[in-house]
Each structure stands twice: as C-alpha cells, then as structure tokens.
Amino acid sequence: MSTTDLLRKQAHRGKKKVAARSPKDLEALDLIEQRYRPQDSLRARLERRWTYNLSFTLGNQWNYWDQSQWSLKPIKKSERWLVRETRNFIRPHVERSVASNTAFHPKWRPIPNSGELEDEQATRVATNVLDHYYRTLRMGLRRQEAQLWAEVTGTGFLKVFWDPDLGKDIPQIYV
C-alpha cells in the first residue's frame, strides 16, 4: 500500500485529523515514494548481509534469516544431546586487520605560506592544535570503529563537519 493510500484512508477513517491533500500533493508523495522505495530495497539486502557478517564476527554462526521479522533467529537444536562446535576464525582476522590499519597516528604537515619566521611558527602551532584535537576528540578510537565497520560490513564512515556557530568564540592568537 502506498503512502498516498494510507493518507487517504486516515483522512476517511478519522483516526488522525489530516488536512485534505490536493491532487498535486498526492502526486508529489507518489513521486517521492517511487524514487526512494528502490533504494530502501537495495539497503535492505545490504542490511541482511551486514547482520550476518556482524553475527559471524561475534561468534553466532548458528542462525538463519527470518523473512517475516526481517532479523536473524537462532537455529533450534533438533536433539538435546546435539552439540554444535563454534570456532570463530573470523574475529581474530578482523581484529588483526583493524589493528594493522589503525596502528599509526596520522602525521600533520601544514605548509607555511612563505619562508618567513612567523609563517613557520604558525605551522608549528597548527600541528600542535591538530594533535590536541586528535587526542581530545578521541579520533583514534573513532578511526578504529570506522575500520571495524569497514572490515565487517564493507563500509565504514567518519562524518566530519565544522559548525562555526557552536561554542564560544576563541580570540585570534598572533605568534
């Protein structure tokens, strides 16, 4: 059932008071639904694979995918005496790979605008500032977490942004 149909039913049933939608609004909703529904199905397939990968990495290999609940469910033992051995060869490999890829601290190399002493001192200050924020924002742990997700799911992200309106103003420091 499309979003448009749901909105129409809600308006008729009186469950929620929904303002009457114009035909133009309903067409826009249908267009949005047509454009974004295929992306949801693509992501759903990836989420299934990601869930399996995370489960295997954590040592839970005896699972199956339940389509109705869209989640992993444990496989029930057919007999009480049945023993299932689990040897997790995946997790040590993932941990080794994450450790080797995040072992080194990034090196900053600001470039001075000129060969003057002030510019060279400014690059030293910039290096110290970058090191300080790398430590205080715990970027090493964030890099490890992103690398872990990249190893397990195939995709890891770091969202880096600058908000100039956040926090108090810091005065300009002249060196």
Summary of the structure (lengths in Angstrom):
residues: 175
radius of gyration: 26.6
end to end distance: 65.1
largest distance: 79.6
contacts: 330
relative contact order: 0.07
helix: 53%
strand: 5%
